[in-house]
Amino acid sequence: MKMKLTARKREVLSYFRNKADHYDDVDKQLYWNLSDAVLWNLLYKLVLSKLKNKKIKLLDAGAGTGRWGIKIAEELGCETLLFDISKEMLEVAKRKVAKKKLIHLVTIQQGDIEKPEFPEGSLYDLAILLHNVLSFVDNPQKALKNVGRVTNKGGYVVAIVANKYHALYFSNVTSQFGELDRVMKRGQIKFAKDSPPMHTFTQSSLYKLLKKSGFSSAKIYGFPITIYPNMEETTLAKNSKYMKKNLIQKDIMKKLLEIEGKVCLEEQAASRGNMLLAIGRK
């Protein structure tokens, strides 16, 4: 599929092309196991439980390998579109859909969410842009407006973005002091040397983004609140010493999940989150 690409988009595509075959190795990382469990509990409590036993359509915009779109499709039994700009990431998703025998539910399409390329006439009851989709695109406003355009009245949008305040902390604690200037001057960060610059957000800027994109109702949460990734967690499959020492212990993992389940619901704690979770309603 030929697309007119900006330099930034080419960098993002190259990054995910190189990661695609091993992207799901993130499931081997203890920190992201905890983070995923926290996120799933939040998603289920705040959104998915309200859609259970309803006939809905799901759009996973920036689906990547389909880690979350496939999981939600299995949970809700809903018609799902996995939409992403990366051919290589979608190839992995395609294999997973076939292996799980979900071809009757899940459709896969390559495209750019910053352009009106979603299937004509399709409207979705739930649209997800998880794990920094809006942080990777050229223009987050344009991308979210396009998603809003194909979201049903009363439908939900769920987005996860990089938190500006955590980006400052991470740059400091990992001695990437040049990144402090990038965050403060451009509102962007490179979490690792091989990653593209990512847009960062605050609660305030994320509220404004949702409102301008047609989502009148919005709440912003942070997660995880009590534990942050180290440099090793920016790679695939590696675990930092702290994570290997502590998160391998079931009692510690259980305690952290219990605490996260409470404090993540406190909107005033959002700015302490590793990431920001936005839930909007049209």
PyMOL commands that set and color helices and strands:
alter all, ss='L'
color gray80, all
select helices_A, chain A and resi 7-28+30-51+67-76+87-99+133-136+140-149+164-173+177-186+203-212+231-234+241-246+250-263+267-272
alter helices_A, ss='H'
color red, helices_A
select strands_A, chain A and resi 57-61+79-84+106-110+124-129+151-163+188-189+198-201+217-223+275-281
alter strands_A, ss='S'
color yellow, strands_A
deselect
rebuild
show_as cartoon
